[in-house]
């Protein structure tokens, strides 16, 4: 069998990329790009810039990971899906606002230069029973769990006086969100929390939980003012804990990094 030269392989990779650029991406096409040998940066850029319709339920995320798709690429797919559903841009631009000036799409936003800028979410893995695994493979997780995020720092950098706006899903109270301190663990970040709410829980399960108050300014819209020291933090939305049969997206955390 005749071996392909490195130049031929590069040409095949870029031909694959150009072909997918002409159509809407999906889970299968992302897997094909990864297996074609394209770099992670190039796949992420493709997901961020090309139309896409992704299936990102619990089983879908697990299947993507088994196929070799990195968490960074899956995060880009999650973000792109959310932006496509809401009509928001995926490049960190200022989201659409209501007449009041507050965001009117589900998410967490930080005040920057008098504008609300969306925090891009990250994918969480969960450690239960001493074994690191996706919540999709663990079924319903009960009790306290350790969350794991790839990388030492969030890409959402903030500083100065912190003011956040949380636009919650219909019927969700601000008290259902958790604010957590993330701890460095080797080259990654971890936190500990508890499923099913945090009321009346004592001990290590609430080790990283931080108290905060949200002021309701409109329907489903809450403003949160914080005074925190340098470090890594994140808002954990309700519904992050699901079963393997769940058809909804999971494992999102709205992280941010406070620099000195």
C-alpha positions as CSV (number, residue, x, y, z in Angstrom):
1,X,0.0,0.0,0.0
2,X,1.3,3.4,-0.9
3,X,2.1,5.7,2.0
4,X,0.8,9.3,2.0
5,X,3.3,12.0,2.3
6,X,3.0,14.7,5.0
7,X,2.0,17.2,2.4
8,X,-0.8,15.0,1.2
9,X,-2.0,14.5,4.8
10,X,-2.1,18.3,5.3
11,X,-4.0,18.7,2.1
12,X,-6.5,16.1,3.1
13,X,-7.0,17.8,6.5
14,X,-7.6,21.2,5.0
15,X,-9.9,19.8,2.3
16,X,-12.0,18.3,5.1
17,X,-12.1,21.6,6.9
18,X,-13.2,23.4,3.7
19,X,-15.9,20.9,3.0
20,X,-17.4,21.2,6.5
21,X,-17.2,25.0,6.3
22,X,-19.8,24.9,3.6
23,X,-22.4,23.1,5.7
24,X,-23.8,23.2,9.2
25,X,-21.7,21.2,11.6
26,X,-23.0,18.5,13.9
27,X,-21.6,16.0,16.4
28,X,-20.5,13.6,13.6
29,X,-18.7,16.3,11.6
30,X,-16.8,17.5,14.7
31,X,-15.6,13.9,15.4
32,X,-14.5,13.6,11.8
33,X,-12.5,16.8,12.0
34,X,-10.8,15.6,15.2
35,X,-10.0,12.2,13.7
36,X,-8.7,13.9,10.5
37,X,-5.8,15.2,12.7
38,X,-6.8,18.9,12.8
39,X,-5.4,20.8,15.8
40,X,-7.6,21.5,18.8
41,X,-7.3,25.3,18.1
42,X,-8.4,24.9,14.5
43,X,-11.4,22.7,15.5
44,X,-12.5,25.2,18.2
45,X,-12.2,28.1,15.7
46,X,-14.3,26.1,13.2
47,X,-17.0,25.5,15.8
48,X,-17.0,29.2,16.8
49,X,-17.3,30.5,13.3
50,X,-19.4,28.0,11.4
51,X,-23.1,27.2,11.8
52,X,-23.8,24.2,13.9
53,X,-26.5,22.1,15.4
54,X,-25.2,19.9,18.2
55,X,-26.8,17.2,20.3
56,X,-25.3,17.7,23.8
57,X,-27.3,15.6,26.2
58,X,-25.6,13.5,28.8
59,X,-25.1,10.5,26.6
60,X,-24.0,12.7,23.7
61,X,-21.2,14.4,25.7
62,X,-20.0,11.0,26.9
63,X,-20.0,9.7,23.3
64,X,-18.0,12.7,22.1
65,X,-15.4,12.2,24.9
66,X,-15.1,8.5,23.9
67,X,-14.5,9.6,20.3
68,X,-11.6,11.7,21.3
69,X,-13.2,15.2,21.3
70,X,-11.5,17.3,24.0
71,X,-13.4,19.2,26.7
72,X,-12.3,22.5,25.2
73,X,-14.0,21.6,21.9
74,X,-17.1,20.3,23.7
75,X,-17.2,23.6,25.7
76,X,-17.2,25.5,22.4
77,X,-20.0,23.3,21.1
78,X,-22.1,24.0,24.3
79,X,-21.5,27.7,23.9
80,X,-22.3,27.7,20.2
81,X,-25.5,25.8,20.8
82,X,-26.6,28.3,23.4
83,X,-25.8,31.3,21.2
84,X,-27.6,29.8,18.3
85,X,-30.7,29.2,20.3
86,X,-30.7,32.8,21.7
87,X,-29.4,34.5,18.6
88,X,-26.4,35.8,20.5
89,X,-22.9,36.2,18.9
90,X,-20.2,33.6,19.9
91,X,-17.2,35.9,20.0
92,X,-17.7,37.5,23.4
93,X,-19.6,40.5,22.0
94,X,-22.1,42.3,24.1
95,X,-25.4,40.3,24.2
96,X,-28.8,41.7,23.1
97,X,-30.4,43.7,25.9
98,X,-33.9,44.4,27.0
99,X,-35.3,48.0,27.0
100,X,-34.1,48.2,30.6
101,X,-30.5,47.7,29.7
102,X,-30.3,44.2,31.3
103,X,-29.6,41.0,29.3
104,X,-32.7,39.1,28.3
105,X,-31.3,35.7,27.6
106,X,-30.4,33.0,30.1
107,X,-26.9,33.2,31.4
108,X,-24.5,35.0,33.7
109,X,-23.0,38.4,32.8
110,X,-20.4,40.7,34.3
111,X,-20.4,44.5,34.1
112,X,-17.6,45.8,32.0
113,X,-17.3,49.4,30.8
114,X,-21.0,49.9,31.5
115,X,-22.0,46.9,29.4
116,X,-23.1,43.4,30.4
117,X,-20.6,40.9,28.9
118,X,-21.5,37.2,29.0
119,X,-19.4,34.7,30.9
120,X,-18.6,31.8,28.7
121,X,-19.3,28.5,30.5
122,X,-17.0,25.5,31.0
123,X,-17.7,21.8,31.1
124,X,-17.5,20.0,34.5
125,X,-16.5,16.5,35.3
126,X,-17.5,15.0,38.6
127,X,-15.4,12.8,41.0
128,X,-17.5,10.3,43.0
129,X,-16.3,7.3,44.9
130,X,-12.7,8.4,44.4
131,X,-13.0,7.9,40.6
132,X,-13.0,10.8,38.2
133,X,-15.7,10.4,35.6
134,X,-18.3,12.3,33.7
135,X,-21.6,12.7,35.4
136,X,-23.1,11.1,32.3
137,X,-21.5,7.8,33.2
138,X,-22.3,8.0,36.9
139,X,-26.1,8.2,36.7
140,X,-27.8,10.4,39.3
141,X,-25.1,11.7,41.7
142,X,-26.3,12.0,45.3
143,X,-24.6,13.7,48.2
144,X,-21.4,15.7,48.1
145,X,-19.3,15.6,44.9
146,X,-16.0,17.1,43.7
147,X,-16.2,19.1,40.5
148,X,-13.3,19.2,38.1
149,X,-12.4,21.8,35.4
150,X,-9.6,21.5,32.9
151,X,-6.9,24.2,33.1
152,X,-5.5,26.4,35.9
153,X,-7.5,29.5,35.1
154,X,-10.8,30.6,33.6
155,X,-10.7,32.5,30.3
156,X,-13.1,35.0,31.8
157,X,-10.8,37.6,33.4
158,X,-12.4,40.2,35.7
159,X,-11.2,42.8,38.1
160,X,-12.1,45.8,40.2
161,X,-15.6,46.2,41.6
162,X,-17.6,43.1,40.6
163,X,-21.2,43.3,39.5
164,X,-22.9,40.4,37.9
165,X,-26.3,39.9,36.3
166,X,-28.0,36.5,36.3
167,X,-30.9,35.9,33.9
168,X,-32.4,32.7,35.3
169,X,-34.7,30.2,33.6
170,X,-38.4,30.6,34.2
171,X,-39.4,29.4,37.7
172,X,-35.8,29.4,39.0
173,X,-34.8,31.4,42.1
174,X,-31.5,33.1,42.6
175,X,-31.0,30.9,45.7
176,X,-30.7,27.9,43.5
177,X,-27.4,29.1,42.1
178,X,-24.2,28.4,44.0
179,X,-21.1,30.6,44.1
180,X,-18.0,28.5,44.6
181,X,-14.3,29.0,45.2
182,X,-12.2,26.9,42.9
183,X,-9.0,25.4,44.2
184,X,-5.9,24.6,42.2
185,X,-5.2,20.9,41.7
186,X,-2.1,20.2,39.7
187,X,-2.9,21.7,36.3
188,X,-6.6,21.9,36.9
189,X,-9.2,23.4,39.2
190,X,-11.6,21.6,41.6
191,X,-14.4,22.4,44.0
192,X,-16.6,20.6,46.4
193,X,-20.4,21.0,46.6
194,X,-23.5,19.0,47.4
195,X,-26.4,17.9,45.1
196,X,-30.0,18.5,45.9
197,X,-29.4,21.9,47.5
198,X,-27.1,23.1,50.3
199,X,-29.6,23.9,53.1
200,X,-28.9,22.2,56.4
201,X,-25.7,20.6,55.1
202,X,-22.7,20.7,57.4
203,X,-19.1,19.7,57.0
204,X,-16.8,19.4,54.0
205,X,-19.6,19.4,51.4
206,X,-19.9,23.2,51.8
207,X,-16.1,23.9,52.0
208,X,-16.0,25.9,48.8
209,X,-19.5,27.5,49.0
210,X,-19.6,31.3,49.2
211,X,-22.6,33.3,50.4
212,X,-24.0,36.0,48.1
213,X,-27.2,37.9,47.7
214,X,-29.0,38.6,44.5
215,X,-31.2,41.7,44.1
216,X,-34.2,41.1,41.8
217,X,-34.4,44.0,39.3
218,X,-36.8,42.4,36.8
219,X,-38.6,39.1,36.1
220,X,-36.0,36.4,36.1
221,X,-33.2,39.0,36.4
222,X,-31.0,39.4,39.4
223,X,-28.0,41.7,40.1
224,X,-25.2,40.4,42.3
225,X,-22.5,42.6,43.8
226,X,-19.4,40.8,45.1
227,X,-16.2,41.7,46.9
228,X,-13.7,38.9,46.4
229,X,-10.0,38.5,46.6
230,X,-7.8,37.2,43.7
231,X,-8.5,33.7,42.7
232,X,-10.7,31.4,40.6
233,X,-14.5,31.3,41.1
234,X,-17.7,30.1,39.4
235,X,-21.5,30.3,39.5
236,X,-23.0,26.8,39.4
237,X,-26.5,26.9,37.9
238,X,-29.3,24.6,39.0
239,X,-29.8,21.4,37.0
240,X,-26.0,20.6,36.7
241,X,-26.7,17.2,38.2
242,X,-28.6,14.8,35.9
243,X,-29.0,11.2,35.0
244,X,-27.3,9.4,32.1
245,X,-30.7,9.3,30.3
246,X,-31.1,13.0,30.5
247,X,-31.6,14.7,27.2
248,X,-30.6,18.2,28.5
249,X,-27.1,19.7,28.5
250,X,-25.2,19.4,31.7
251,X,-22.0,20.2,33.4
252,X,-22.0,24.0,32.8
253,X,-20.3,26.3,35.2
254,X,-19.9,30.1,34.7
255,X,-16.3,30.6,35.8
256,X,-14.3,33.8,36.3
257,X,-10.8,34.7,37.3
258,X,-9.9,37.7,39.5
259,X,-6.4,38.9,39.0
260,X,-4.4,41.0,41.5
